[in-house]
Amino acid sequence: MGKQDVVNKPEKVDTACTRGNITLSESMEDYIEAISQLEDRLKVVRVKNIAKTMKVKMPSVSSALGVLEKKGLVIYEKYDYVELTEDGKRVAKGVRRRHDGLKRFLVEVLGVDEKSAEEDSCGMEHHISKHTIDNIIKYMKFVEACPRKKEVCLENFRTYLETGVIPPCEAL
């Protein structure tokens, strides 16, 4: 890779996110989310499981766990299992709620493919306010409450995405 490639390569910005009275970087939220998902699948979570899931090296995981432990979000001793505390579980629930709500909105409403929706929701979840995600989730529930209108509305929206022409909508 030449010098110009390095200069033009986009840089990932790790923005601090405040959830309740705990401030976490995007990266730390990703660790919390990964640990939560692993706890759902495995009997016990180890550093190597987190490293594999997040595609990072084990020393990076150990370093992150030290930060999360100081914030009271994980229980971890070197060479032992990793466990979310009650506060860690609460934070994980919020991160996963934002992620899942956004992904579902992107797929079901906007027609984004699963892979893109997963990647996009992972980035968006760190920058969206509780109020906004609450309204997105309420919108999804609202649309689901009227299945016939949901189908018509979403079909018209998909036609608009494909053609650029807004189809006439039937009256409510």
KAWO-V295064 format. One record per pair of residues at least 12 apart in sequence whose ideal C-beta (glycine too) atoms are under 10 Angstrom apart, sorted by the first residue. I is the first residue (numbers start at 0). J is the second residue. D is the distance in whole Angstrom. If there is no record, write none. Layout:
BEGIN
i:I j:J d:D
i:I j:J d:D
END
This chain:
BEGIN
i:11 j:25 d:8
i:11 j:26 d:9
i:11 j:122 d:9
i:12 j:24 d:10
i:12 j:25 d:8
i:13 j:25 d:5
i:13 j:26 d:5
i:13 j:27 d:9
i:13 j:28 d:10
i:13 j:29 d:10
i:13 j:125 d:9
i:14 j:26 d:10
i:14 j:125 d:7
i:14 j:126 d:7
i:15 j:27 d:9
i:15 j:28 d:10
i:15 j:125 d:10
i:16 j:28 d:6
i:16 j:90 d:10
i:16 j:94 d:9
i:16 j:124 d:9
i:16 j:125 d:5
i:16 j:126 d:8
i:16 j:127 d:10
i:18 j:31 d:10
i:18 j:89 d:9
i:18 j:90 d:6
i:18 j:93 d:6
i:18 j:94 d:8
i:18 j:97 d:10
i:18 j:129 d:8
i:19 j:86 d:9
i:19 j:89 d:8
i:19 j:90 d:8
i:19 j:93 d:8
i:19 j:129 d:10
i:20 j:86 d:10
i:21 j:67 d:10
i:21 j:70 d:6
i:21 j:71 d:8
i:21 j:72 d:7
i:21 j:86 d:7
i:21 j:87 d:10
i:21 j:89 d:9
i:21 j:90 d:6
i:22 j:70 d:9
i:23 j:66 d:9
i:23 j:67 d:8
i:23 j:70 d:7
i:23 j:72 d:8
i:23 j:90 d:7
i:23 j:94 d:9
i:23 j:125 d:9
i:24 j:63 d:9
i:24 j:66 d:9
i:24 j:125 d:9
i:25 j:121 d:9
i:25 j:122 d:8
i:25 j:124 d:9
i:25 j:125 d:4
i:25 j:126 d:8
i:26 j:53 d:9
i:26 j:55 d:9
i:26 j:59 d:9
i:26 j:63 d:7
i:26 j:66 d:9
i:26 j:125 d:9
i:27 j:63 d:6
i:27 j:64 d:10
i:27 j:66 d:6
i:27 j:67 d:6
i:27 j:70 d:8
i:27 j:72 d:8
i:27 j:90 d:9
i:27 j:94 d:10
i:28 j:90 d:8
i:28 j:91 d:9
i:28 j:93 d:9
i:28 j:94 d:5
i:28 j:97 d:9
i:28 j:98 d:9
i:28 j:121 d:10
i:28 j:124 d:8
i:28 j:125 d:6
i:29 j:52 d:10
i:29 j:53 d:7
i:29 j:55 d:10
i:29 j:63 d:9
i:29 j:94 d:8
i:29 j:98 d:10
i:29 j:121 d:8
i:29 j:124 d:9
i:29 j:125 d:8
i:30 j:49 d:7
i:30 j:52 d:10
i:30 j:53 d:7
i:30 j:55 d:9
i:30 j:59 d:9
i:30 j:60 d:7
i:30 j:63 d:5
i:30 j:64 d:8
i:30 j:66 d:9
i:30 j:67 d:6
i:30 j:72 d:9
i:30 j:73 d:8
i:30 j:81 d:9
i:30 j:87 d:10
i:30 j:91 d:10
i:30 j:94 d:10
i:31 j:63 d:9
i:31 j:67 d:7
i:31 j:70 d:10
i:31 j:72 d:6
i:31 j:73 d:8
i:31 j:83 d:7
i:31 j:87 d:6
i:31 j:88 d:9
i:31 j:89 d:10
i:31 j:90 d:5
i:31 j:91 d:5
i:31 j:92 d:10
i:31 j:93 d:9
i:31 j:94 d:6
i:31 j:95 d:9
i:32 j:52 d:10
i:32 j:53 d:9
i:32 j:90 d:9
i:32 j:91 d:6
i:32 j:92 d:10
i:32 j:93 d:10
i:32 j:94 d:5
i:32 j:95 d:6
i:32 j:97 d:10
i:32 j:98 d:7
i:32 j:121 d:9
i:32 j:124 d:8
i:33 j:48 d:9
i:33 j:49 d:6
i:33 j:50 d:10
i:33 j:51 d:10
i:33 j:52 d:5
i:33 j:53 d:5
i:33 j:55 d:10
i:33 j:60 d:9
i:33 j:63 d:10
i:33 j:91 d:9
i:33 j:94 d:10
i:34 j:48 d:9
i:34 j:49 d:6
i:34 j:52 d:9
i:34 j:53 d:10
i:34 j:60 d:10
i:34 j:63 d:10
i:34 j:64 d:9
i:34 j:67 d:8
i:34 j:72 d:9
i:34 j:73 d:7
i:34 j:75 d:10
i:34 j:81 d:6
i:34 j:82 d:8
i:34 j:83 d:6
i:34 j:87 d:7
i:34 j:88 d:10
i:34 j:91 d:7
i:35 j:83 d:6
i:35 j:87 d:8
i:35 j:88 d:7
i:35 j:90 d:9
i:35 j:91 d:4
i:35 j:92 d:8
i:35 j:94 d:8
i:35 j:95 d:6
i:36 j:49 d:10
i:36 j:52 d:7
i:36 j:91 d:8
i:36 j:95 d:8
i:36 j:98 d:10
i:37 j:49 d:7
i:37 j:51 d:9
i:37 j:52 d:6
i:37 j:53 d:10
i:37 j:81 d:8
i:37 j:83 d:10
i:38 j:81 d:9
i:38 j:82 d:8
i:38 j:83 d:6
i:38 j:87 d:10
i:38 j:88 d:9
i:38 j:91 d:8
i:39 j:91 d:10
i:39 j:95 d:10
i:40 j:52 d:10
i:41 j:80 d:10
i:42 j:80 d:9
i:43 j:79 d:9
i:43 j:80 d:4
i:43 j:81 d:8
i:43 j:82 d:8
i:44 j:73 d:9
i:44 j:75 d:9
i:44 j:80 d:6
i:44 j:81 d:5
i:44 j:82 d:7
i:44 j:83 d:9
i:45 j:57 d:9
i:45 j:60 d:9
i:45 j:78 d:9
i:45 j:79 d:8
i:45 j:80 d:6
i:45 j:81 d:7
i:46 j:58 d:9
i:46 j:59 d:10
i:46 j:60 d:5
i:46 j:61 d:6
i:46 j:63 d:10
i:46 j:64 d:7
i:46 j:75 d:8
i:46 j:77 d:9
i:46 j:78 d:8
i:46 j:79 d:9
i:46 j:80 d:9
i:46 j:81 d:7
i:47 j:60 d:8
i:48 j:60 d:9
i:48 j:80 d:10
i:48 j:81 d:8
i:49 j:61 d:9
i:49 j:63 d:8
i:49 j:64 d:8
i:49 j:81 d:7
i:60 j:75 d:10
i:60 j:81 d:9
i:61 j:75 d:8
i:61 j:77 d:7
i:61 j:78 d:10
i:61 j:81 d:10
i:63 j:75 d:10
i:64 j:76 d:10
i:64 j:77 d:9
i:64 j:81 d:6
i:65 j:77 d:10
i:67 j:81 d:9
i:67 j:83 d:9
i:67 j:84 d:9
i:67 j:87 d:7
i:67 j:90 d:9
i:68 j:81 d:9
i:68 j:84 d:9
i:68 j:87 d:10
i:70 j:84 d:9
i:70 j:86 d:8
i:70 j:87 d:9
i:70 j:90 d:9
i:71 j:84 d:6
i:71 j:85 d:9
i:71 j:86 d:5
i:71 j:87 d:8
i:72 j:84 d:6
i:72 j:85 d:10
i:72 j:86 d:6
i:72 j:87 d:4
i:72 j:88 d:9
i:72 j:89 d:9
i:72 j:90 d:6
i:72 j:91 d:9
i:73 j:86 d:9
i:73 j:87 d:5
i:74 j:87 d:8
i:93 j:124 d:9
i:93 j:129 d:8
i:93 j:132 d:9
i:94 j:124 d:6
i:94 j:125 d:8
i:95 j:124 d:9
i:96 j:124 d:9
i:96 j:129 d:9
i:96 j:132 d:7
i:96 j:133 d:9
i:96 j:136 d:8
i:97 j:120 d:8
i:97 j:123 d:8
i:97 j:124 d:4
i:97 j:125 d:8
i:97 j:126 d:10
i:97 j:127 d:6
i:97 j:128 d:10
i:97 j:129 d:8
i:97 j:131 d:9
i:97 j:132 d:5
i:97 j:133 d:10
i:97 j:135 d:9
i:97 j:136 d:9
i:98 j:117 d:9
i:98 j:120 d:5
i:98 j:121 d:7
i:98 j:123 d:8
i:98 j:124 d:4
i:98 j:125 d:9
i:98 j:127 d:10
i:98 j:132 d:10
i:99 j:120 d:8
i:99 j:124 d:9
i:99 j:132 d:10
i:99 j:136 d:9
i:100 j:120 d:8
i:100 j:124 d:9
i:100 j:127 d:9
i:100 j:131 d:10
i:100 j:132 d:5
i:100 j:133 d:9
i:100 j:135 d:6
i:100 j:136 d:5
i:100 j:137 d:10
i:100 j:138 d:10
i:100 j:139 d:7
i:101 j:116 d:8
i:101 j:117 d:10
i:101 j:119 d:8
i:101 j:120 d:4
i:101 j:121 d:9
i:101 j:122 d:9
i:101 j:123 d:5
i:101 j:124 d:6
i:101 j:127 d:7
i:101 j:131 d:10
i:101 j:132 d:7
i:101 j:135 d:7
i:101 j:136 d:9
i:102 j:115 d:10
i:102 j:116 d:5
i:102 j:117 d:6
i:102 j:118 d:10
i:102 j:119 d:8
i:102 j:120 d:4
i:102 j:121 d:9
i:102 j:123 d:9
i:102 j:124 d:9
i:103 j:116 d:8
i:103 j:120 d:9
i:103 j:135 d:9
i:103 j:136 d:9
i:103 j:139 d:6
i:104 j:116 d:9
i:104 j:120 d:8
i:104 j:123 d:10
i:104 j:132 d:9
i:104 j:135 d:5
i:104 j:136 d:8
i:104 j:138 d:8
i:104 j:139 d:6
i:104 j:142 d:10
i:105 j:117 d:9
i:105 j:118 d:10
i:105 j:119 d:6
i:105 j:120 d:6
i:105 j:123 d:9
i:105 j:135 d:10
i:106 j:120 d:9
i:107 j:139 d:7
i:107 j:142 d:8
i:107 j:143 d:9
i:107 j:149 d:9
i:107 j:153 d:8
i:108 j:135 d:9
i:108 j:138 d:8
i:108 j:139 d:7
i:108 j:142 d:7
i:108 j:149 d:9
i:108 j:152 d:9
i:108 j:153 d:7
i:108 j:156 d:7
i:108 j:157 d:10
i:109 j:153 d:10
i:109 j:156 d:8
i:109 j:157 d:9
i:109 j:160 d:8
i:110 j:153 d:8
i:110 j:156 d:8
i:110 j:157 d:5
i:110 j:160 d:6
i:110 j:161 d:9
i:145 j:171 d:9
i:148 j:168 d:10
i:148 j:169 d:9
i:148 j:171 d:7
i:151 j:166 d:10
i:151 j:168 d:7
i:151 j:169 d:6
i:151 j:171 d:10
i:152 j:168 d:8
i:152 j:169 d:10
i:154 j:166 d:8
i:155 j:167 d:8
i:155 j:168 d:6
i:155 j:169 d:9
END
